Amino acid sequence: MYTKKKLALATVVMLPSMAFSGQLMAAASNEDLSAKIQMLESQLQQLQQLVAQQGEQQKAIETTVSRKIDSPASGMKFSYGGFVKVDAMTSDYSDGERASSGLGDEILVPSTIPVGGDGGASRFDAHAKTSRFWFKTITPTTAGDVSTYFEMDLLTADGDERISNSSHSRIRHAYLSWNYDENSTLLLGQTWSTFMSTMVLPETADFIGPTSGVIFNRQTQARWSHKLRNGGTVHLALENPSTGTLDGGVGFDSNNFDDNSVPDFVARYDGSLGQFSYNIAGLARQIAYDTGTQDDDEWGYGLSLSGKYQFDNGDDLKMQVNHGNLGRYTALQAFRDAAVETDGGLDVFEVTGGFIAYRHLWTQKLRSTISYAMTKADNPDSVADTSTEEVSNYALNLFYSPTTNLSFGVEYFKAERELENGDDGDLKRLQFTGKYVFQ
């Protein structure tokens, strides 16, 4: 921009100079000629000073604008990104109409699969609610780098499909991370539970994929992470507790409990052996309730082992095995935490499950994932026979990426849900998706 201004001003100076040259040739006196040349030189000098001043002003403006994105003063780095994802799906329910909550229309929620019905139902749905946006900052300080991260999407069940298809945004992640030395970090805020392994989540058209067997949870926490000399990383966390749901018989409100007095405790180790990466995680949590007339609490536990093997040809195999009093941590809370006995005490449920997923690269632009997931509960005898005993789902997909960050996919999955009394039902879904990642 500075160079263009100099050329323009030079043109302004040259044009009157050329016009004036004719006058010089007609001048009768050398003194007049000298006076006019001095006047032109003075004007040119003034113009050069003006150009220099404008250049300095332009540099000041550019510096001010740049500080809003990448501040030289503080060293703060700002970045943003996300993706737009559009899904269209046809769903076939074997045993009755779909649940009225609506969320099961958009993603697989095992607990919403109808069971024991006389007939089925088929429905078509399309949405863009899993599209998301994030931004983050990294600022170096004398005490170490401080990072912030914020992410939101639109996956709520309150949209109106009749006219505007509106849907409220929701917070997915909001946290700060302080890297106070080369190997140690303190994280505060809402993000994936430390008990969860994001490394093993497979590529699927569905929002989660192997929902029936995966650990999946986001919540507010305080997490300390430390890299060890052997290359592994240990994580210790205190996380927001919640009892979730209880089985208490007729007239018992099973969903209104947030009576925990201590946080959930989580420890995880991340390691690798050659081309195999793994996580080992442990969970200790309080399961509690207080109705005002009766109350109780029990301690529960959970264990999770996750692994990913990367093949030389680009294929990968992902797996996870889980066991314990997992409640809301697995299968999107398909199982309750405990049963309330006649004396008011709690009989805690145990569940066992997991998944396996294999991805194959057909070409550089074409790939497929096949997966199977399952979790089964060891429900106590006192539980209602309408409680869920087992959920499972398998899926097969095909994805095509014509260019970087742009993908189109088709996926078929079948999910099943079975109750303690033997009633069962399934959901068959064919889903198409288009996604573009920007950053």
Long-range contacts (C-beta under 8 A, 24 or more apart in sequence): 1-58, 2-55, 2-58, 5-51, 5-54, 5-55, 6-51, 9-47, 9-50, 9-51, 12-47, 13-43, 13-44, 13-47, 74-139, 75-139, 75-140, 76-137, 76-138, 76-139, 77-137, 77-138, 77-139, 78-135, 78-136, 78-137, 79-135, 79-136, 79-137, 79-439, 80-133, 80-134, 80-135, 80-136, 80-439, 81-133, 81-134, 81-135, 81-437, 81-438, 81-439, 82-131, 82-132, 82-133, 82-134, 82-151, 82-437, 82-438, 82-439, 83-131, 83-132, 83-435, 83-436, 83-437, 83-438, 84-128, 84-131, 84-435, 84-436, 84-438, 85-128, 85-130, 85-131, 85-433, 85-434, 85-435, 86-126, 86-127, 86-128, 86-131, 86-433, 86-434, 86-435, 87-126, 87-127, 87-128, 87-130, 87-205, 87-431, 87-432, 87-433, 88-124, 88-125, 88-126, 88-431, 88-432, 88-433, 89-124, 89-125, 89-126, 89-429, 89-430, 89-431, 89-432, 90-122, 90-123, 90-124, 90-429, 90-430, 91-122, 91-123, 91-124, 91-125, 91-427, 91-428, 91-429, 92-120, 92-121, 92-122, 92-427, 92-428, 92-429, 93-117, 93-120, 93-121, 93-122, 93-123, 93-425, 93-426, 93-427, 94-120, 94-425, 94-426, 94-427, 94-428, 95-119, 95-120, 95-423, 95-424, 95-425, 95-426, 96-120, 96-121, 96-425, 97-121, 98-123, 101-157, 102-157, 102-159, 103-155, 103-157, 106-130, 106-155, 106-157, 106-207, 107-155, 107-206, 107-207, 107-208, 107-211, 108-206, 108-207, 108-208, 108-211, 108-212, 108-393, 108-413, 108-415, 108-427, 108-429, 109-211, 109-332, 110-211, 110-212, 110-331, 110-332, 110-334, 110-388, 110-391, 110-393, 110-415, 110-417, 111-331, 111-332, 111-333, 111-334, 111-388, 111-391, 111-417, 113-391, 113-415, 113-416, 113-417, 113-425, 113-426, 113-427, 114-425, 115-417, 115-418, 115-419, 115-423, 115-424, 115-425, 116-419, 116-423, 116-424, 116-425, 117-425, 127-159, 127-165, 128-154, 129-153, 129-154, 129-155, 129-156, 129-159, 129-167, 130-154, 130-155, 130-207, 132-172, 134-173, 143-178, 143-180, 144-178, 144-179, 144-180, 144-181, 145-178, 145-179, 146-176, 146-177, 146-178, 146-179, 147-176, 147-177, 147-178, 147-179, 148-175, 148-176, 148-177, 149-173, 149-174, 149-175, 149-176, 149-177, 149-191, 150-174, 155-207, 172-218, 173-218, 183-226, 183-227, 184-224, 184-225, 184-226, 184-227, 185-224, 185-225, 185-226, 186-222, 186-223, 186-224, 186-225, 187-221, 187-222, 187-223, 187-224, 187-225, 188-221, 188-222, 188-223, 189-220, 189-221, 190-218, 190-219, 190-220, 190-221, 191-218, 191-221, 192-217, 192-218, 193-217, 193-218, 193-219, 193-221, 193-237, 193-239, 193-266, 193-329, 194-221, 194-223, 194-235, 194-236, 194-237, 194-239, 194-266, 194-267, 194-268, 194-281, 195-239, 195-264, 195-266, 195-268, 195-281, 195-283, 195-302, 195-304, 195-329, 196-281, 196-329, 197-279, 197-281, 197-304, 197-306, 197-320, 199-277, 199-279, 199-306, 199-308, 199-318, 200-279, 200-306, 200-307, 200-308, 200-318, 200-319, 200-320, 200-357, 201-318, 202-318, 202-357, 202-359, 202-369, 202-371, 203-359, 203-367, 203-369, 203-397, 203-399, 204-369, 204-371, 204-395, 204-397, 204-411, 205-397, 205-409, 205-410, 205-411, 205-431, 205-432, 205-433, 206-395, 206-411, 206-413, 206-429, 206-431, 208-332, 209-357, 209-369, 209-371, 209-373, 209-395, 210-320, 210-355, 210-357, 210-371, 210-372, 210-373, 210-393, 210-395, 211-331, 211-332, 211-373, 211-393, 211-415, 212-331, 212-334, 212-353, 212-355, 212-373, 212-374, 212-375, 212-391, 212-392, 212-393, 212-415, 213-320, 213-322, 213-330, 213-331, 213-353, 213-354, 213-355, 213-373, 213-374, 213-375, 213-392, 214-320, 214-330, 214-331, 214-355, 214-373, 215-281, 215-304, 215-320, 215-322, 215-326, 215-329, 215-330, 216-329, 216-330, 216-332, 217-328, 217-329, 221-266, 230-271, 231-271, 231-272, 232-269, 232-270, 232-271, 232-272, 233-269, 233-270, 233-271, 234-267, 234-268, 234-269, 234-270, 235-266, 235-267, 235-268, 235-269, 235-270, 236-266, 236-267, 237-265, 237-266, 237-267, 237-268, 238-263, 238-264, 238-265, 238-266, 239-263, 239-264, 239-265, 239-266, 240-264, 241-285, 241-286, 242-328, 243-286, 243-287, 243-288, 243-289, 243-327, 243-337, 244-327, 244-328, 244-333, 244-336, 244-337, 245-327, 245-333, 245-336, 245-337, 246-289, 246-336, 246-337, 246-338, 246-339, 246-340, 246-346, 247-336, 247-338, 247-339, 247-340, 247-382, 247-383, 247-384, 247-387, 248-339, 248-340, 249-340, 249-384, 252-340, 253-291, 254-336, 257-288, 257-289, 257-290, 259-288, 259-289, 259-290, 259-295, 259-297, 260-286, 260-288, 260-297, 261-286, 261-288, 261-297, 262-286, 275-309, 275-310, 275-311, 275-312, 276-307, 276-308, 276-309, 276-310, 277-307, 277-308, 277-310, 278-305, 278-306, 278-307, 278-308, 279-304, 279-305, 279-306, 279-307, 280-304, 280-305, 281-305, 281-306, 283-324, 283-326, 283-329, 285-325, 285-327, 287-325, 287-327, 287-337, 287-338, 287-346, 287-348, 289-340, 289-346, 294-340, 294-344, 295-344, 296-340, 296-344, 296-345, 296-346, 297-346, 298-338, 298-346, 298-348, 300-324, 300-325, 300-327, 300-337, 300-348, 301-325, 302-326, 302-329, 313-361, 314-361, 315-358, 315-359, 315-360, 315-361, 316-358, 316-359, 317-356, 317-357, 317-358, 317-359, 318-356, 318-357, 318-358, 318-359, 319-354, 319-355, 319-356, 319-357, 320-354, 320-355, 321-353, 321-354, 322-351, 322-352, 322-353, 322-354, 322-375, 323-350, 323-351, 323-352, 323-353, 324-350, 324-351, 325-349, 325-350, 325-351, 326-351, 330-375, 331-375, 331-391, 334-375, 334-388, 334-391, 334-417, 335-375, 335-377, 335-387, 335-388, 336-383, 336-387, 339-379, 339-380, 339-382, 339-383, 341-382, 347-380, 347-382, 347-383, 349-377, 349-378, 349-379, 349-380, 349-383, 350-377, 350-378, 351-375, 351-376, 351-377, 351-378, 352-376, 352-378, 365-400, 365-401, 365-402, 366-398, 366-399, 366-400, 367-398, 367-399, 368-396, 368-397, 368-398, 368-399, 369-395, 369-396, 369-397, 369-399, 370-394, 370-395, 370-396, 371-395, 379-420, 383-420, 384-420, 385-419, 385-420, 385-421, 386-419, 386-420, 386-421, 386-423, 387-419, 387-420, 388-417, 388-418, 388-419, 388-420, 389-418, 389-419, 389-420, 390-416, 390-417, 390-418, 391-415, 391-416, 391-417, 391-418, 392-416, 405-436, 405-437, 405-438, 406-435, 406-436, 407-433, 407-434, 407-435, 407-436, 408-432, 408-433, 408-434, 408-435, 409-433, 409-434, 409-435
